[in-house]
Amino acid sequence: MSQTDGKDLIDDDDESSGLDELLTELATKLMGVGVNDAQPATDEALARLRAFFEVSHVFLRRNDLERRVSILVGEEPSREFIPDPDPLYEVPFDSDPVFAASEHMKETMIVYPEESDELDKRLEAASGQPQVTVASVPLIRGDDTVGALGLVHYGMRRWSTREIRCLTAIATLFAQLWGRLEAEEATDRPDRRGPRWSAGLAARGRHRQHEGDQRRPGFRGRQPVHSQRR
């Protein structure tokens, strides 16, 4: 687990201008997004990142600074089967060193396979993949780290300086979007507590999880957590 100080990044002298085009595309896509279309716009942006960087999974997490938890608000692709409870949905910062570092991180953090036993176990429980490379880019607004944009590759993947620079700019776009959405909600519903747009993204993820469960052979509906204990 390391901050991106340059020593773990590969040379990017031969990279094309595709990164600049990607940044412009996503900036245009997210610029006019409001509360009502935040969900599809987020899904499209995450799917575009996954395709461009050819990674296995992309996620977006929000930091609840009062409760000190990290909350999953978007992921592409949606996992075919999500355990109940989902070990990735809401994670306390003090649950393992990686999430603890993400609470206040100001630079991109890259976790390589077998560097964090706790994260490896959590991701294996959630996805069935035991070894992954995770690049986690902070969403920063003011002095606060309000979330993280993450790209997961099953196995080893090296990142270049230019790629990390592009992802940092994209994370800034998401942080700015969240700020606009919160301002929009504060104007429309000044008495409401908590961001509705974020809750909507999370609820949509749980809905897709339920739809996936219903497609599985032998599905009999949700079972209480306590009934699964032996």
PyMOL commands that set and color helices and strands:
alter all, ss='L'
color gray80, all
select helices_A, chain A and resi 18-31+35-53+93-95+97-102+117-127+161-188+196-215+225-228
alter helices_A, ss='H'
color red, helices_A
select strands_A, chain A and resi 2-3+57-64+69-76+90-92+109-111+132-141+144-154
alter strands_A, ss='S'
color yellow, strands_A
deselect
rebuild
show_as cartoon
